[in-house]
Amino acid sequence: MERELLLRLMEAEFPGRDELALIIQDLMVRTIDEFGSLELHSQSERTVQVIQRVPVEAEAKDIDGHAIHLMLHVVDGRPAELEILKIDGASILRMPDPSAFELVVLPPVPRLRTVD
């Protein structure tokens, strides 16, 4: 299911997506929490330029109606984590099919600047 979730995220249009899609083909993963979040280790030496740390997210409903979020974290040009969380903090009862996730690409966060 992990690969299918990552592939679903790659269906969104965002800067760096095509390069990132190549990188995620050779991933090793490790589960890091009770929701099933994954630490990602790329076997590729490639890096990708993305506009922000989380270039793509997705949301779907668990069978109890509460939202489950997926967030792909990219650190130093490499996929680092697929964060999975349920918005109410409870355990996920049944992970939705990857196709049920609605994709979200947030606009870039403005950078802080010094006050003149």
Order of alpha helices (4+ residues) and beta strands (2+ residues): alpha-alpha-beta-beta-beta-beta-beta-beta
